[in-house]
C-alpha cells in the first residue's frame, strides 16, 4: 500500500526531502500561494505548527502557481515572503503542480486517497489541506476556506493515536 512516506520532493532550497523522515508524525500538507485571498492562513498554519510541533505535528507547505497565477515568485522570493510576512518556520517545498498532467505524484496520491466534495479529485484552489496520520495514510481533506484553527480537534485526535 502506498503512503505519503513513499514520496520524495525537493525542499524550497532544492535538496530532496524523503517524506519517510516524517514517519511517526502527524502531517498537515497544504498547497500554498503568496498572492491569494487565503494567504493570511500562513499565520494560522504557523500557529498550529508552534502549538503542536513538540507533540509530533509537521506542517508541509507546497507552493503552487496553478490558481490565478498567485505564486509567481522564485524559490528565494517565496521563502523570503513567507518568513518576512508570516514568520513561517515549517518546511516549505519547491513549487509544484497539484492538478493536470504534470501534477506531482504526491498530490495524485493525496487526491485519490481523500477526494473532495462529491468525489471530485481536483484541487479547487490554494490552501487545500490534507491531514495525514502517523503511519502515512491520509485521514482527511479540508477546503481552502477552512481556517487552520478548525483542524485543531482532528490534529489532537491523531496525535493521541
Order of alpha helices (4+ residues) and beta strands (2+ residues): beta-beta-beta-alpha-beta-alpha-beta-alpha-beta-beta-alpha
